[in-house]
Amino acid sequence: MPTRAAAHTKARASVLAALTATVLAATGTPALAATDPGHPMNRAFERAAERFDVPRDLLAAVGYGETRLDGHSGRPSQANGFGVMHLVSNPVNRTLEQAAGLTGKPLAELRTDTTANILGGAAVLRGYADKVGLDARDRDDLGAWYPAVARYSGADGPAAALYADTVYTFLADGLDTVTRDGERISVTGRPVSPQKGSLDAPDASTRSADYPAALWVPADPNNFTPGRTAAIDKVVIHVTQGSYAGSISWFQDPVSEVSAHYVVRSSDGQITQMVRDSDTAYHARSANASALGIEHEGFIDDPSWFTDSMYRSSAALTAHLCDRYGIPKDRAHIMGHVEVPGNDHTDPGPYWDWSRYMELVGGSGDGGTGADGVSFTAYATQGSGSTGAQVKAVQTLLNTQGYPAGEADGTFGPATLSAVKAFQTARGLDADGVVGSRTWTALLSAGTTPTLAEGASGDDVKRLQRALTAALGSTVGVDGSFGPGTATAVRGYQTSRGLTAEGIVGTGTWAALQAGR
């Protein structure tokens, strides 16, 4: 997710999502004709639809498009939206407050209670229907709701049309999804004829000048800087922590002060460009001037968003950008937001399949494996389900340090997870079982703490160079020779961690590295 280059930071929570969702073309099954009364979300959709005279399936399709019907335990999205229906509270979109006024429900209840949240979504949709002039007969026609659905996006013009088109695709194809609580929500596919009106204008399909396969929907001028102060030399992978259309809308919002060059949709891999390649998007702090940012629709803790279509479409884009700007197709130059120095975000998260993505890009997914099996030009986040050379490195390091991770087979299974958590606990790190930059730094630096300075050489220098690569998020050559490049990296690390920047590695610098700082 993006952050602005300056001190201004948009704090966006890391949200939990664990539903399994599949969009299917349903055939012949009545849309919840025999709903189990013990299923609360189905009941909530039906009651909200009845109270506000909103088609039940439309309401479910909007919720699915926003959140995959996951309320994320009341945690906000990147745009400060809440619940299954993504009721938003920010300076330019206040559907949460609208819902409170229309339903009489307290804000806190609308944020955290799914039944209230769905009721609030129905109320807001009905309010928009009234504003566009739908009467009782119109409200029985799914196609007539298109302008109201577009307004629900919080966007205007092409972005609003993208949002409404997605909802109507769900209505046409049908839905059959299981929520995180095990409840099945279904929508029967049917022919739809959305009445688009002015939203059917040609500019809704304007193509990108930089990547013709993409749509062009420009971000607000307040959210990027024209031109660049450095050459393009990397691609940064993000996850939106929200929906495709919602993210596009957020980047068009002048108060957000964030953006990315491209946004990729989960369901079909559709791409929208929002900032020209030649301009500086606000997405990765220290890397903004030299990086191209690609956002992917979804939430970092829910792998169901990372579809085959998304991987293939995004990889084709990344390959094109690398070819166009001479960017090496390796993990030192195609990196996650979490790997950019000076960032505090965790995307794309443990479920992003780097090995698969890099294979599709046509590059090297191992980060530049050294002969020793633990030296890489970049260290990617690893977690349960990850595979490859870097998982094998994690297992080797843990086993060597007395934390039994099982056979070093390159598969991050239960034994590796348990060993990682035990190591993290011993080092005072968050015991989340995910090997991010801090855990990598602690793992790679573990051992003795000899004083090292320019001119030193040997295995301890290699250990230092690996740890600095993980800590700084930029490659420090692992050659066992403490030369000027290593000295510069040491001083950079010491400065960024509040240590005396003397370029000499003593007990204080080793202690910081071994604590994962």
N, C-alpha and C positions, 0 to 999 in steps of 0.2 A: 504494500500500500504506500501511497506517496506521502512525502513530507516536503515542506518548503526548505529552500537552501538556507534561508536566514534562521534566526533563532525561533521564529514563529513555528510552532509544531501543533499539528492536529492530533490529539490523542485519540486513537481509535482502539477500542477494546478488542482483545483476542477472544472471539466467541466460540462456544462449544456447540457443535452440531453433529449428530450421529444418526441421521435417518437414512434409510435405503429407499431410493426413489427411482422409478422407471417410468418414462412416458411411453404409453402404448396406444395403438389404435384399437380402441374397444369395439367390439362387435356384438350388437344385439342385446346387451345387458342394460336394463333400465337403470338410470342414474339414481342409485340408492333408493329404489322402490321399496325395498324391505330393510331399511336401516335398523341396525341393532340399537335399541334404546340405551344400552349400556356404554355406547361409544360417545364420549363427550364432544369430540371435535365435530363429528358428523351432526350431532344434535345442535351444536352451536351454530354451524353453518345454516341448518334448516330454520332455526328460530330467528336468527338475524335476518335471513332472507325474507321470512314471513313478516317480521315486524316492519322492515323498511321497503318491502316490495322490490327487492333486488333478486334477479335470477340466482338461485343457489349455485348452479354450476359456474356462473360467471364469478361469483364471490370466491369459490374454491380455486378457480384458475388464476385469479389475481393473487391470492395468497401463495399459491404454488410458485408463481413467477417471481414473487418477492423473496421468499424464504425457504422454498421446498417444504412449507408448512411446519417450520421449526421456529418456535418462539425464542430460542437461544437463552432460556432461563432469565429473560428480562434484560439481557445485556444489549447495549446499543450497537447499531451498525456504524459504518464510517460516516454516514450522514445523520447520525443520532436518531435512527429509527428503531422502533420497538415492536416485538411480537410477530405473530404469524402474518398479520396484515401490514407490517412495517409502517406503523403510525409514526410520523416524523415530527420532530421538534427542533427546528433550526431557524435562523433569522428570516429565511424566505419561504420556508415550507413548514406549516404548522398544523398538519393534519391530526396530530395528537391532541392539540388544544381544540380543534374543530370537533373531534369525536367526543371530547369531554362535554362541550357545550350542547351537542345534539343528543347525547345519551344520558347525561346527568351523572356519568361515572367519574370517580376521582382519577386524576392523572396516574397515580401510582398503580391503581387497579388496571387501567388500560395498558400500562407498560408490562405488567407481570402476569395478568390473568388471561388465559387464552380465550375463554368465553367472552369476556368483556372486550378484548382486543378485536375479535371477529365482529362483534356487535358494532364496535366503533368503526371498523372498516366499511361495514354495510351502510352505516349512517353517512359517512363521508361520500361514498359512491352515490347514494341517493341524493345527497345535497348537490353533487355535481350534475346529476341527471335533471334535477329541477332547474338548475341554472341554464342548462342547454335546451330547456323547454320540453322535456319528455312528459307526456301525460300517461294516464293509466294504460291505455292501449299500447302506446309506444314502449312502455316498460315490459311488456310481454314479448317484445321482439329483441332477441339478443343482438342483432345487428345494429339496432338503434343506440345501444349503449357505448358504441365505440368512442365518441367524443368525451363521454364521462370517464371512461377508462383511461383515455389519454391524459385527462386532467389529473387523474389520481397519481400519475407518474411524478408530478411536480415539475415536469419539464415543458418545453414549448417546441413547436415545429417538428423537425426531423426526429429529435430525441423522443418526443411524446409519441410520434407515430411508430417508432421502433418498439416502444414499450407496449402499446396497444396491439400491434401486430403479433407480438410474442404471446400475449394473452389469448388472442383469437386463434393462434396456431394450436395452443393447448385445447381449446374448445373443439377445434376441427379434428384433431388427432385423438383426443381423449386422454384421460389420465388414469393411472392405477398405481397408487403409491402407498407405502407403509410408513407411518410417522415413527419418530424415535420411541414412542410409547407403544408401538405395535398395532396401532389402529389403521385400518385400511380406508383410504379416501379414494373414491372413484368419480370420474366424470365420463360420460359416454360421448364418443366422437360423433359429430354430426356436421352436415353442410352448414357453413356460416357465410353470411353476406354482410360484412361490416360496412356501415354507412360512414365513410371517412370524411366526406365533405372537404373542407379546406386542407385537411391533413393528407389528402391524396395528391398534393402538389408535387411537381417533379423534383424539387430540391430535397425531398426526403430520400432520394436515391443518388445524390451527388457523390461522385467517386473521388477517392484520394488521389492527389497528384504524385505523391511519393510512392504509394503502393496501390495500384489500380484495383486490386481485389478487395480493397477496403472501402467502406463508406467514409464520407468526410462530414463531421459535425464538429465545428471548432469550439474549443474551450474558451471561457471568458478571458479577455485580455489581461485581467488582473491575476490570472492563475498561471502565467508563464512569462518568460522574458524573450523578446525577439532577439535572434542571433545567438551566438555561442562565444565563450571565451577560451574554449579548448577543443581539440579535435575529437571527433566521435571515435571511441575505442572500446566500448563495451555495451552489452545489452543487459538490462536488469529486469528480472521476472518478479511480478507482484501478484497478489490475490486481493480482490476488491473488498472483501468483508461486506458484501452487499450484492445487489443484482446488477446485471449488465446495464439496463436502462437507467437504474438509479444512480449508478456510478457516472454515466454520461451526464445525467442531470447535475450531479454534484460538481463535476468539472466545469459545467456551464454556469455555476453559481458563483458570483464574484466574491462572496464572503468566504468561500472554502480555502482559497489560496493554495490549492493543490491541483495536480493534473498528471496525466501520463500521455505519451505519444499515441499509444494504441490501447484499445480495450477489446477483449475477445469473449464472445458469448459461449456459454457452456453447451447448450443444446445442439448447436449446429456449427460452431466455430466461426460464426460471422464476426468480422472485424470492423471496428470503427476507429478511424484516426481522428485525434482531437488536437494535436499540436504537430506542426510541421517538423520534420527531422532536423531541419536547420535551426530550429528554435529550442530554447531551454525550458523543458517542463519541470515542474516542482514535484519530484517524486522520490528522490534518493539522497537528499542533503549533499554530502561531499562529492557525490558522483554526478550531480545534475549537469554540470557543464560538459561532461564528456560521455554521458550515457544516453541511450534510448530506453525508455520505460514501456513495458508491456504489462497491462493489467489483465487478469483472468477472473471472470465472474465466479464467485463462490465464497466459501468460508474455509479457512485453513485446516480445520479439524474435521471436515466432512469430505471424504474422497469421492463421493457420488457426483460432485460438481465437475471433477476432472475427467471429462469424457474423451473417447478416442477422437471425436471430431475436433474438440478443443486442442488436444495435443498436436494433431496433424496440421491444423490450420495455423496455430501459433508457431510451430517448428518451421513451416514453410516461410512465414514472415521473418523469423529470426535468421534463417538461412539467406533470405534475400537481403536483409540488412547487413549481415556479415560480408556477403559478396560485394555489396555496393560500397561499403565503407572500409573494406580491408580488415575487418575484425576477425581475429583467429577464432576458429570454431572449437573452443575448449572451455573448461570450467573456470579458467582464470579470467575469461573475458565475457562469458555468458553466466551470470551469477544471480543468486536470489537476493532479494532486498535485505534479508538477514545478514548477508555476507558483505555488504557495503560498509566500509569503516565509518564509525560515527553514527550509525543508525540503531534504533531501539525496537525495531519491528522483527517479527518472526516469520513473515511470509517468504516463500510460498508454503512453508510448513513441512511436517514429516511425511505427508501423503503425496507430495509432488514427486513423480517418478523421474528423477534426473537421468537415470541410465536410458530409459526409453526416450525421453525428450531429446537427449543429445544424439542418440542413434538416428532419430528422425531428422534432426538438424543436419546430420552428416558429419558430425565432429567427434571429438574425444570426450567421453563422459567421465573419465577417471580422474580428471584434474591434473593430469601429467604425472603418472605414477613413476616413482623412482624404483631403482633396483631393490632397495631395501624393503619395499612394500608399505612403508609408512610415510614416505616423503611425497608431497603433492604440491602443485602450484596453487591450489586452492582447496579448502576443506569445506565440503557441503554438509548441510544438516542431515543427520541420519536418525531414524527412529524405527519403531516396530513395522516390519514389512519391507524395509529397505534392503537392497541387495547390492553386491558389487565390491570392487577393490577397497573402497573406503570403509565399508562395514568390516571387511576382513582385517583392516588396519586397527579399527576400534577393538575388535576381539583380541588381536595379538597384543595390543597395549594393555588391555585389561588383564589378560591371563598373565602377562609378564609381571604386572604389579600386584598379583595376588587376588584378583577379583575374577573368579571362574566364570568365563563367558561361554564355555563349551568349545567345541571344535571351531577353529578359525576358518569357517566355510563360506564367509561372505553373505550369510543370510541372518538378518536381525530378528531372531526369534526370542522366546521367553527367557532362555538362559542369559542371552546378551542383555535383554531388558533389565533383568534382576541385577546383573553385574554393574550395569551403568548406574542404576539407582543407588546401589551400595557405594559405588565410587563417589557419586555426587554428594551423598550424605556425608561421607568422610571428609570431603573437601568443602563442606558448607555451602554447596550449590543447591538450587532448587532440584529436588529429586523427582523430576518429571520423566526420566527415562529417555529424553531426547538429547542427542549429541549435537549441540549447537556450538557456536564459536567459543563460549566460555568453557564448556566441558572438553572440547578439543584442546584448548590451550592448556588446561590442567593436565590432561592425559599426556600430551606431547612433551610437557616440561618436567614431568615427574622424575625424581631421581636426586642425585647429589647436587650440591649448590656451590660449585667452585667459582672463584672470581675469574671473570673472562674480560679481556680487553682486546683492542685492535692488535693484531699480530698473533693471537692465539689460534690454535687449530686442534682438530680431533673430533671425536664422537660427541663430546659435550657441546661443542660449537654447532654441530648438526642438530642436536636436540634443541638448542636455543633457536636456531633458524626455523625449524619446523614450528615451534611454539609461537614465534613472532608472526609467521605466515598466517596461522589460525587467529591470533589475537588482533592483528591489524587488518585482516581481510585483503591483503595484497601480498604478492609473491616476494619472498626473501629466498634467494637461491640457496639450496641446501648442498654446500660443497665442503663443509667442515673447515672453512678458512674465514677467520674473523677479519674481513677487509672493510674498506670504506662503506660499501653498501650495507653491510650488517651493522656497522657503527651508526649509520644514519637511521636504520630501522630501530635500533635500540633507543636512540635519543627520542625518536618519534613516539615510541611506546612509553618511555618514561614521562615525557611531557604530557601525553594524553591521560596518564594514570596518576598525575600529581606527584610523581617522583622526581628526584633531582636528576636533571637531564645531563648526565656526565658522560654517557656513552660507555660506561663500564658496568658490567653485570655482576653485582654483588648479591649478598643475601636478601636485600630488600627487593630487588628486581626479580630474583628467583621466587621469593615468597609471593609476590603479586602474580606472577605467571602461574605458579602452582595452585593458587587460589582461583584461577580462572578469570582474573581481572583483565 
